[in-house]
Amino acid sequence: MKFPRRLAIPFVLAALHAAAGGSSVRADDGDEVDQGDGFVVPPPPEAHPPRLSGEVRLDVVFPFEQDPLCPDGSACVFGGGGGVGGLLEWRYPSGLALGAGLDVWFLDGNGVHELSTMLAARFQLRWFLLPQRQIHPYVGASVGGLLFGDTFKADAVGGLVDALAGFEVEIGPNLAITVGLGVRVFTTTSFESRSDMVERGQGGVDAAATLQAGVVLLQGT
């Protein structure tokens, strides 16, 4: 039995219309779309929600501006040392990351302090470049407040600004390591070191460079 020629054109048009109707790959609102054959297309990257991350970090501290805390003719209470820190961030698909963190530095007090300590609380912004790559560089900045003194004593309070740059290496879907450099510029209120009765922190700013390395845990997608 031959297929009537006059029915061929409507049949082909109907088939093409059905195929086009089931091949949509993206919804306007970024939701998943069923193509009609059981395959579900995920939303585009920009529609994904932010991911929560937690970072634990080690710092090596190199002071390079010490005059306010170490006036001429006196022993210096702001020497080199190390520190530890923690950070919680919300990371957006665009590469932007907003977070808050705490860190503490343990510094050489040169005999005036048994151990100089700086406890800092920070709000931080970072921008990750090449976020879809396994290795992505970042730049960032922090602002916050600090307590400085002898072995966790709050001899002085102050404010800080950090500048950051480094890179992150993803070693698993939810695990990464970071390596970076930072510069912290800060100022403190004036105080008198008890062991030598020297007035410190009178005007000006102190500054230190840091070498940083951390481990990051990322919320699953």
DAZIZI-V844995 format. One record per pair of residues at least 24 apart in sequence whose ideal C-beta (glycine too) atoms are under 8 Angstrom apart, sorted by the first residue. I is the first residue (numbers start at 1). J is the second residue. Records with the same first field share a line. If there is no record, write none. Layout:
# DAZIZI-V844995
I=J, J
This chain:
# DAZIZI-V844995
45=93, 132
46=93, 94
47=93
48=93, 221
50=90, 91, 92, 93
51=90, 91, 218, 219, 221
52=88, 89, 90, 91, 218, 219
53=88, 89, 91, 97, 99, 216, 217, 218, 219
54=86, 87, 88, 89, 216, 217
55=86, 87, 88, 89, 101, 178, 214, 215, 216, 217
56=84, 85, 86, 214, 215
57=84, 85, 86, 87, 103, 178, 212, 213, 214, 215
58=82, 83, 84, 85, 212, 213, 214
59=83, 84, 85, 103, 105, 182, 210, 211, 212
60=210, 211, 212
61=105, 107, 208, 209, 210
62=208, 209, 210, 211
63=107, 206, 207, 208
64=207, 208, 209
65=185, 205, 206, 207, 208
66=206
67=204, 206
68=187, 188, 200, 201, 202, 203, 204, 205, 206
69=148, 188, 200, 201, 206
70=200
71=198, 199, 200, 202
74=112, 196, 198, 200
75=110, 111, 112, 196, 198
76=108, 110, 112
77=107, 109, 110, 112, 113, 116, 150, 193, 200
78=107, 116, 206, 208
79=107, 108, 109, 110, 116
80=107, 108
81=105, 106, 107, 108, 116
82=106
83=118, 210
85=214
87=124, 214
89=124, 126
91=128, 218
93=131
94=131
95=127, 128, 129, 131, 136
96=125, 126, 127, 128
97=124, 125, 126, 127, 128, 138, 140
98=124, 125
99=123, 124, 125, 126
100=124
101=142
109=150
111=195
112=193, 195, 196, 198
113=149, 150, 151, 193, 195
114=150, 151
115=150, 151
116=148, 149, 150
117=148, 149, 150, 151, 152, 153
118=146, 147, 148
119=146, 147, 152
120=144, 145, 146, 147, 160
121=145, 146
122=160, 162
124=162, 164
126=164
128=168
134=169, 170
135=167, 168, 169, 170
136=167, 168
137=165, 166, 167, 168
138=164, 165, 166, 167, 168, 178, 180
139=164, 165
140=164, 165
146=186, 188
148=188, 201
149=191
150=193, 194
155=191, 193
156=188, 189, 190, 191, 200, 201
157=188, 189
158=186, 187, 188, 189, 201
159=186, 187
160=184, 185, 186
161=185, 186
164=212
166=212
168=216
173=218, 220, 221
174=217, 218, 219, 220
175=215, 216, 217, 218
176=215, 216, 218
177=213, 214, 215, 216
178=212, 213, 214, 215, 216
179=212, 213
180=212, 213
181=209, 210, 211, 212
182=209, 210, 212
183=207, 208, 209, 210
184=208, 210
